[in-house]
Amino acid sequence: MTKIKSDLDGLAAREIADRTINARVNDPRFIDCLKRICIGQSVRGACGSSKMPRQTLYDWMEEDEEIKRLVQEAQDEGMGSIETRFMMGSDNDNPTDWRAMSWMLARRFPDAYGEKKELTVSTNEGAQKQLEMVSAMIEQTSEIMSDDDDTGRKSEK
């Protein structure tokens, strides 16, 4: 009897979970949010416009792979929408400003479209002297600060 009850409890729990997932996918706020993401709106903007708390969406994505997949597909479609508008904006016959689309792509997808910056590090013999000079300045400042009270005046001892 206990085994049957346990199996029924498990079945009931799975059915409740399935209904919960279906309810989430069919939630009008979620549907509106996905539509907005598909046209290129950020998750933050889409959640705000569709009155869906952003943390709720992130929680749902963490709890359900299907919801996570739908959001990721919407983001990919949104990126495609932005790229299409960008390409159309570079056409002289279209009044869309390509610079705005470029800016949006760089901020929304920095790994793919962000400005690449290089960092060059070089060392020379003078670097050691500069390091020693900076260390000496820090020591002097520490000594001065320990002699002063909080107002910057010499403390009376």
HELIX and SHEET records of a PDB file:
HELIX    1   1 THR A    2  VAL A   25  1                                  24    
HELIX    2   2 PRO A   28  CYS A   38  1                                  11    
HELIX    3   3 VAL A   43  SER A   50  1                                   8    
HELIX    4   4 ARG A   54  GLU A   63  1                                  10    
HELIX    5   5 GLU A   65  GLY A   89  1                                  25    
HELIX    6   6 TRP A   98  ARG A  108  1                                  11    
HELIX    7   7 PRO A  110  TYR A  113  1                                   4    
HELIX    8   8 GLY A  126  ASP A  147  1                                  22    
END                                                                             
